[in-house]
Amino acid sequence: MSYPGVLVVEDDLLLNHLLVENLQKIGYEAEGVGTLNEARQYITQKEIALLLLDAHLPDGTGMELLEKNNLPPVVFLTAYGSIREAVSAMKAGAEEYLVKPINLDELEVTISRVLETQAMKQDYQFCKSQVQKKRHSKVIVGQSPIIEKVHELIRAVAPTNMSVLVQGESGSGKELVAAEIHKQSDRAQRNYVALDCCSLQEKLFESELFGHEKGSFTGADRQKKGLIEAADGGTLFLDEIGEIEPAIQAKLLRVLETGHFRRLGGTKDLSSKVRIVAATNCNLEKMSEDGTFRLDLYYRLSAFVVTIPALRERRDDIPELVSHFLQNHNFSRRINKQFTNTAMKELIAYHWPGNVRELKNVVERAIILSGDKPDIRPEHLTFSNIRNHRNIGFQLNFDHEPTLEEIERDYLKVLLNKYSGHRLKVAEALGVSERNTYRLLKKHTLS
């Protein structure tokens, strides 16, 4: 294994030769010069990792060279009794000093330590630059007119205290929008709390949201504050709000209207100045008409609406999104990869039913499948099973132009048959929650 280059600047030819020979034996690419002028010429012509620099040379002192900017790390060589000179060299920028006569074991340890420290400094600067880039970059990637409109809406509503409803298909980036609204608001220094409304059973969800008093239900052995309290003064993001039950909808409406709520099992009114940002991939207006979502809550939430376009509606943003995902990978693994033009064309042409989330997954899988090769080609692209839903055998067998509800009902029948009535698998195929699937089945009297 060949280690980085070391330049020995020492006018004692015997010592110079000894140092170079010893460094070469332990694996370094080492060369020696005897004057400051030779050292200056060498540094401008070749790249080296470290300088072993003598304090006194025929045409000047090591300090003269040390004061030059953009030098590699320097280990200063000084005679016994000139420690003050070595200290001055350290103040001027030298990393270490060694006292003559040079102990070769100490020399090896010193060089290794200096080079490791230098590598750590470079890694730190690299990481710092990447963090700065991320800090000043847009969280929601893209410059298409349709996504710029989303940015405009975020900038407009963020400074206010209005509740916001974020609409968009699954995987389109609704939580990113919510987080960006919080980040650009006066609440940015307070808590941002997110809750997936379909991840918990009704009782647990209510406890998580409002908190509970000791003894309010089996297992409630102590008082617990809910997320509304935790987010007081900040932002509470409720993802998939169309999934919450009517009873909880009524309690949430009270929070929006009055700022007051009660913990589960509690009798005392509590207050919270929380801002609610809700998200859904459902048509809440239609659900309100059907009676599955409170109309007054819908009106409250939809005072300001941000609709995120599906990825297929902003294909011009795909190259930038891919570059963003690649940059994150290259940053974490320090391996530069790029998609070929052919692979990029295939990404742009795909219909992306899973939106940006699916694109991110496809990019990450392609990075893995491409191995150590820098180019990611079409054969490395593996799209999700959603792409193959056309093979499910679903056909329209109507003797008239069907309504959307009729198509929906027929498709549910096909899926139920395909998955032998397994509701979770049907939900996965539809790309919705199991609870929402149950509602669809009940709506079409298929449950």
Long-range contacts (C-beta under 8 A, 24 or more apart in sequence): 1-27, 2-27, 2-29, 3-27, 3-28, 3-29, 3-49, 3-115, 4-28, 4-29, 4-48, 4-49, 4-50, 4-115, 5-29, 5-30, 5-31, 5-46, 5-47, 5-48, 5-49, 5-50, 6-30, 6-31, 6-48, 6-49, 6-50, 6-51, 6-52, 6-111, 7-31, 7-32, 7-33, 7-39, 7-42, 7-43, 7-48, 7-50, 7-51, 7-52, 8-32, 8-33, 8-52, 9-33, 9-34, 9-36, 9-38, 9-39, 9-51, 9-52, 9-53, 9-54, 9-57, 9-62, 9-65, 10-34, 10-52, 10-54, 10-77, 11-35, 11-54, 11-56, 11-57, 11-58, 12-54, 15-100, 15-102, 19-52, 19-102, 19-107, 22-104, 22-107, 22-108, 23-107, 23-111, 26-108, 28-111, 34-58, 35-59, 36-60, 36-62, 36-64, 36-65, 39-65, 40-65, 40-68, 43-71, 43-72, 48-72, 49-73, 49-115, 49-118, 50-74, 50-75, 50-111, 50-114, 50-115, 50-118, 51-75, 52-77, 53-77, 53-94, 55-79, 55-82, 55-85, 55-86, 55-89, 62-89, 63-88, 63-89, 63-92, 66-92, 66-93, 66-94, 67-92, 67-93, 72-118, 73-114, 73-115, 73-117, 73-118, 75-110, 75-111, 75-114, 77-102, 130-331, 139-176, 139-179, 139-180, 139-183, 140-173, 140-176, 140-177, 140-180, 141-317, 141-320, 141-321, 141-324, 142-314, 142-316, 142-317, 142-320, 142-321, 143-316, 143-317, 143-320, 144-314, 144-316, 144-317, 146-309, 146-313, 146-314, 147-309, 147-314, 147-317, 150-177, 150-306, 150-307, 150-308, 150-309, 153-304, 153-306, 154-180, 154-181, 154-184, 154-306, 155-184, 157-181, 157-304, 157-306, 158-182, 158-183, 158-184, 158-185, 159-184, 159-185, 159-186, 160-304, 161-275, 162-303, 162-304, 163-256, 163-275, 163-276, 163-277, 163-278, 163-300, 163-301, 163-303, 163-304, 164-276, 164-277, 164-278, 164-301, 164-303, 164-304, 164-305, 164-306, 165-278, 165-279, 165-280, 165-284, 165-301, 165-302, 165-303, 165-304, 165-305, 165-306, 166-277, 166-278, 166-279, 166-280, 166-305, 166-306, 166-307, 166-308, 167-279, 167-280, 167-281, 167-305, 167-306, 167-307, 167-308, 168-279, 168-281, 168-307, 168-308, 168-309, 168-310, 168-355, 169-281, 169-308, 169-310, 169-355, 170-281, 170-354, 170-355, 170-357, 170-431, 170-432, 171-354, 171-355, 171-356, 171-357, 171-358, 172-308, 172-309, 172-310, 172-311, 172-355, 172-356, 172-357, 173-308, 173-355, 173-356, 174-239, 174-279, 174-281, 174-308, 175-237, 175-239, 175-279, 177-279, 177-306, 177-308, 178-235, 178-237, 178-277, 178-279, 179-237, 181-235, 181-277, 181-306, 182-234, 182-235, 182-237, 182-275, 182-277, 185-235, 185-275, 187-233, 187-234, 187-235, 187-275, 190-231, 190-232, 190-233, 190-234, 190-235, 191-230, 191-231, 191-232, 191-233, 191-234, 191-235, 192-231, 192-234, 192-235, 192-237, 193-227, 193-230, 193-231, 193-234, 193-235, 193-236, 193-237, 194-236, 194-237, 194-239, 195-227, 195-236, 195-237, 195-238, 195-239, 196-239, 196-240, 197-238, 197-239, 197-240, 197-241, 197-242, 197-243, 197-244, 198-240, 198-243, 198-433, 198-435, 198-436, 202-245, 202-247, 202-248, 203-264, 205-244, 205-248, 206-247, 206-248, 206-251, 206-264, 207-264, 209-248, 209-252, 210-251, 210-261, 210-262, 210-263, 210-264, 211-263, 211-264, 211-266, 212-263, 212-264, 212-265, 212-266, 213-263, 213-264, 213-265, 213-266, 215-265, 216-263, 216-264, 216-265, 216-266, 217-264, 217-265, 220-264, 220-265, 223-263, 224-263, 225-263, 226-261, 226-263, 228-255, 228-261, 228-272, 228-274, 229-270, 229-272, 231-272, 231-274, 232-272, 232-273, 232-274, 233-273, 233-274, 234-274, 234-275, 235-274, 235-275, 235-276, 235-277, 236-274, 236-275, 236-276, 236-277, 237-277, 237-278, 237-279, 238-276, 238-277, 238-278, 238-279, 239-278, 239-279, 240-279, 240-280, 240-281, 240-282, 240-433, 241-278, 241-279, 241-280, 241-284, 241-301, 242-280, 242-281, 242-282, 242-284, 242-287, 242-293, 242-436, 243-433, 243-435, 243-436, 246-294, 249-293, 249-294, 249-297, 250-294, 250-297, 252-276, 252-297, 253-294, 253-296, 253-297, 253-300, 256-297, 256-300, 256-301, 257-300, 276-301, 281-432, 282-436, 290-443, 292-439, 310-352, 310-355, 311-352, 311-355, 311-356, 311-358, 311-359, 312-351, 312-352, 315-348, 318-344, 318-347, 318-348, 318-359, 319-344, 319-348, 321-356, 321-359, 321-360, 322-347, 322-359, 322-363, 325-359, 325-360, 325-363, 325-364, 326-363, 326-367, 329-363, 329-364, 329-367, 335-372, 335-374, 336-374, 337-367, 337-370, 337-374, 337-375, 337-376, 338-374, 338-375, 338-376, 339-366, 339-375, 339-376, 340-375, 340-376, 340-377, 340-378, 342-377, 342-378, 343-376, 343-377, 343-378, 343-380, 343-381, 346-378, 346-381, 347-381, 350-383, 350-387, 351-387, 353-384, 353-386, 353-387, 353-431, 354-384, 354-386, 354-431, 358-383, 358-384, 358-386, 386-431, 389-429, 392-418, 392-429, 393-418, 405-444, 408-440, 408-444, 409-444, 409-446, 412-440, 412-441, 412-444, 412-446, 413-446, 416-441, 416-446
